[in-house]
Amino acid sequence: MVSISSSRLMKMACVLSVILLNTSLVQAKTSENKRSEFIDVGELLPNAVLDIRYFGRHNFVGAPIDGYTAPKCLLHKTAANALKNVQKAAQKEGLNLKIFDCYRPQRAVDHFVRWVNDLSDTRTKAEFYPNLNKDQLLGDYIAAKSGHSRGSTIDLTLVDAYGVELDMASPFDMFDTLSNTDDPRISATQKANRYKLKTLMSDAGFAPYSMEWWHFTYQPQAYPATYFNFVIK
C-alpha cells in the first residue's frame, strides 16, 4: 500500500481547487462571450406579446425565478430570426405570438429542481399539476438540464387580434397529459388551434415537443451541448 502524507494531500487538494476554479471561470467567460449572439426578441418583434412567467409569481413555483431580473425573451440569433418568420405568417392570418419563456439560465433550472425536491411546498398544485404528485414532475416535465438554456427553445401560444389566447385546452405549464399535443380529450377546435401553432412553428424550422403543446426548439441548435447561465437583464 502506498501512503500519502497529509501535506501532499493538502497540496493535491489545492491544485484540484485551482483547476476547478479556472474551469469555472473559463466557462463563465465563454458564456458571457456568447451572450452577444443572443437577441432581445421584444426589440426584434415589438408587436409580440410578452408574458414572461418566470420573472413574476404566476408560475408553478409561485415566485420569481433565479436569473430573471428583467421580463425579457432572449434567443440565439438563429432562433430569433426564424421566430420573426413565424410572426409574419401568423399576422397574415390575423394572429400574433404570445411568449412565455425563451432562454432560461441554468441557475433558473437549478431553482426548479430545488422547488420540486421540496415536497412540502404544494401551493401551486391546483393550477399547475392537479393530477400528479410533486415527486412525479422531475424528468418529463422538469429536467435538471433544459434545452431552454441553449437559447434555441421557446414556449409560446397564439392570440387573436384582441390579444385573447386561442383555446389550447390547457394553460401554459400545466403538467398533465392534457397538455400533450395529441391528447384525445381535447375538442376539434382545440386540436386545430394547437396544430395551427405547430404548423407555423414547424414551417419556420422549430421542432415540437409532444408532451407540451407550447414548447418548440429551433433546429439545428446553435449550441446543442451547452447550457448557458448568464442572467437575463
Secondary structure, DSSP 8 states (H G I E B T S, - for coil): -----HHHHHHHHHHHHHHHHHHHHHHHHHHHHHGGGEEEHHHHSTTSEE--GGGSS-STTSS--TTBSS---EEEHHHHHHHHHHHHHHHHTT-EEEEEE----HHHHHHHHHHHT-TT--TTHHHH-TTS-GGG-BTTTB-SS-GGGGT-EEEEEEE-TTS-B---SS-TT--SGGGSTT-TTS-HHHHHHHHHHHHHHHHTTEEEETTEEEEEEESS-SSTT------B-
